[in-house]
Amino acid sequence: MSAHRTTFTAVLTPEQTEKLQLLLSERNWELSQGPYMVFRAVKEKTNVCAYESGKLVVQGKGAEDFITFVLEPEVTGVLDNGTGGAAAEENEPITPHGGIDESGKGDFFGPLVIAGVGVTPESGAKLRELGVCDSKKISSDKRIFTLAEAIRQHAGAANCTVVTFKMETYNRLYTQFGNLNRLLAWGHARVIENLLEANPALPRMLSDQFADPSLIQRALMEKGRTIRLDQRTKAESDIAVAAASILARERFCLALRRLEEETGCPLPRGAGPAVKAAAAAILEKSGVNGLRRCCKTHFKTFEEVVNGD
C-alpha cells in the first residue's frame, strides 16, 4: 500500500475561504493568523493555512482525510489536485459490483445515512442514461427523489439497501466508537453485509477512501470478509457509488423533514450560523433533551448553544 500524502494545495474563492473558516471554527479547530494569511487552523495532526492570495495549504498526517471528508464534500466540491487514487471516468466499463456512500455526516441536524447499491452492466448503463451522478452535484430535492425511485426500479430492490442511524443511536454509537471514521466504517460494513445477504453473487464492493483503508475490512462480518473491497478517493464517479449517494441523500432529506415536523422548526443543513440559531430556538422551546433528539451532540454547536455561548 502506498503511503498517504501529507501535503495538499488548492485555490479557494474568498467565499470558500470564509465558509471554511466558519466551518473549522464550529468544529473546535484552533484558529490564528500569520503573515499574508486569512487564517491558520490546527487540530490534532492537521495544519490548514488559507492565504490572502486564495491559496490553501493542508499539511500533516490527517491532510488526506481533511481533503476527502471536509474540504471537498463541504466547501469546494471535488478538487483536481491529485489527492490520490485515480477517479473513474464516467464512461468506464461497468462490471457487476456494489457501491456504498453516505449522507448527513457533516450536518448538525439529522441522522447519518449509509446506502449501498449493486449494479450489473445493464442496470448501470441505464442509471447513467437517466442521469444518476454524485448527489452533491444535484441541488434539487425533487430531482433526488425522482432519481432514487428510478434506481430502485432499475437496480432492483435486492440491490438497494439503506441504513439510517437516528439521533439517539448515532449519538450513542459515536460515544462508543469515539471517532467518526470508525463509526462510518462500521456502518459501511453493515451495508455491505445487507447487500450480500440479498445478492451473494456480487463479486466486489467500492467505497470512498477512509483515512485508514483497513477500518471497513476489520468491521466486516462473515459474508463481507470473503468479498473484494476496493476503496478510492472520489469514488462517487462510479455509477454504483453515485446511486448509493442518491439513496442516502433521499433518506436523509425525508428524515430531516420528519424532524422539522416534530420540532416545529426549520432545520438547516450544515453547521453554520443559521444552524446555531435554529438549535437555540429548539433549546428554548424543548430543552436540552429536545435538542438531543434532533442533532449530533459531538458537534461544537451543541456545546455552544447549551452553554449559551
Secondary structure, DSSP 8 states (H G I E B T S, - for coil): ------EEEEE--HHHHHHHHHHHHHTT-EEE--TTEEEEEEETTEEEEEETTSEEEEEETTHHHHIIIIIIIIIISS--S--SS----TTS---SEEEEEEE-TT-SBS-EEEEEEEE-HHHHHHHHHTT---GGG---HHHHHHHHHHHHHHH-GGGEEEEEE-HHHHHHHHHHH-SHHHHHHHHHHHHHHHHHHH-TT--EEEEE--SSTHHHHHH--TTGGGSEEEEETTGGGSHHHHHHHHHHHHHHHHHHHHHHHHHTS---SSSSHHHHHHHHHHHHHHHHHHHHTTB-TTSHHHHHHHTT-
